[in-house]
């Protein structure tokens, strides 16, 4: 994946400025009637969504973090607001408190099922190592109550049927169904059955629906080539037939990055990136219908060290199956498409405020604690305008309690905190961390009556220390989630920063089952409680708040060429072909067709797509066959999707034939559908 090269030619060749940002953070809404996936450029895994009237609500997995089960609200399916969480603390034992050598890393809250019935909102979520929990509220903003079930139901999906019965499905490959009792705390005796056998091809992460009298179950297949299978039946208990892929191979060009293999502990065996197709693709989610009758899909994709991201997909019904994608390209989700027709116009917005000056009575809503905190050992009131973390004993950063976290955001971000160290005592260390495996930290340690700026890299157990005699310091990390490389730096005045330690790679891992999280931490590694650390502020800079997207060069003349091999689109009589001689490249004028759509005009007509997807020059005005949705891969490479074929303009390198037949971007670039766009004077 030539990410660096992509940025270079986008900056130098496209000749247009990056898109202006309404706010200095990622928003999916492009402000022109379209949206660009992902919905959030930070982790939101195992999503489940419901519609109640004209309102949509969304929740997802939060594992071991507290508070948990975020409740997001939208009116247009693109712009979301964080209402709160279904619970503030969930303490079911020492594993949830990082006590007695136990933890809930990679466990905790998993794959919730979000439902609404008769005026009540429900979230059913399994807690690995414990039982399934049922959360209830009459207002999605809370308060929520919790009732434990008597059983543990893995990756469950719940349906309130129209005959008053409540069904639940769960399991991996072998899918089980049962009826829930009236209290919703156990299954009805004798109602449990295997409804889909392991060899039928279903996965896990079930979502159960009843649509037009028929029962549907979505699932996720994660082994090898990831995909989204679906089953359907005319009766709750079947028999079920399985469609092996209603969504397949869509990752917007993302390639699999650094991954753990083997034990998640030093020295760490980390596999390098690969371009194997079918890995970083949409594979777990469900569907929702708007009041206007449109169907939309939501699902997640693995996105390397950033975690799992959620995408929004138009849905096409065919032969009784709801496929993600458009009629001409079933199973593939366009990265940029028109917004859903919900009848509501919302302004572009993001659900989270990441910066926090710690001046209020409560932490910002984006913050989550790593496991259940000791609320007696942190404060916003002890010193006005500061977060005070008292140091508790811990062997290392990974076992430290009262570590405050928030999701990292891509494609690149720089978390920074201002730390005051006057309260540190012998054996204390506090600062800014990247929570993952391997973990990395930059902080201030007090040892032997002295202070040191300390960088720690768990991979190879590397430590770098620099003497520090002050009491106030700026700590910053620079994290690029497309290259998966990061480094730390510090400053004594907030202006001039000094790098410390070697740059490092960030990796996807299953121990925490989360992407990188930005953290504020303080602990004592001498086996006792120590002093405290005061954090003055926390902020996240996003140098590319619109990702690698650039403004469409409307009204300008451009040439279009593949990066590798170097072939330019050229005109041969009435045909459009690809030639190695860049001097023959056709100069297309980019005509604005609205909603991010363009026509490619030449002196004698427009680039057109015929019934078989072939490209040719059509005289006269541009119509649907001459219109393309302009979008980009996640690496900023322009792609043109024909509205006629609903597939992407591509070049056959062997013959030079140009057509709109590519289903979409591949991680190995074998799609030949990503273009170098050069603006010509």
Buried (B, 14 or more C-beta within 10 A) or exposed (E): BEBEBBBEBBBEBBBBEBBEBBEBBBBBBBEBEBBBBBBBBBBBBBBBBBBEEEBBBBBBBBBBBBBBBBBBBBBBBBBBBBBBBBBBEBEBEBBBBBBEEBBBBBBBBBBBBBBBEEEEBBBBBBBBBBBBBBBBBEEBBBEBEEEEBEBBBBBBBBBBBEEEEBBBBBBBBBBBBBBBBEEBBBBEEEBBEEBBEEEBBBBBBBBBBBBEEEBBBBBBBBEEBBBBBBBBBEEBBBEBEBBBBBBBBBBBBBBBBBBBEEEBEEEBEBBEBBEEBBBBBBBBBBBBBBEEEBBBBBBBBBBBBBBBBBBBBBBBEEEEBBBBBBEBBBBBBBBBBBBBEBEBEBEBBBBBEBBBBBEEEEBBBBBBBBBBBBEEBBBBEEBEEBBBBBBBBBEEBBBBBBBBBBBBBBBBBBBBBBBBBEBBBBBBBBBBBBBBBBBBBBBBBBBEEEBBBBBBBBBEEBEBBEEBEEBBBBBBBBBBBBBBBBBBBBBBEEEEBEEBBEEBBBBBBEBBBBBBBBBBBBBBBBEEBBBBBBBBBBBBBBEBBBBBBBEBBEEBBBBBBBBEEBBBBBBEEEBBBBBEEEEBBBBBBBBBBEBBBBBBBBEEBBBBBBEEBBBBBBEEEBBEBBBBBBBBBBBBBBBBBBBBBBBBBBBBBEEBBBBBBBBBBBBEBEBBBBBBBBBEE
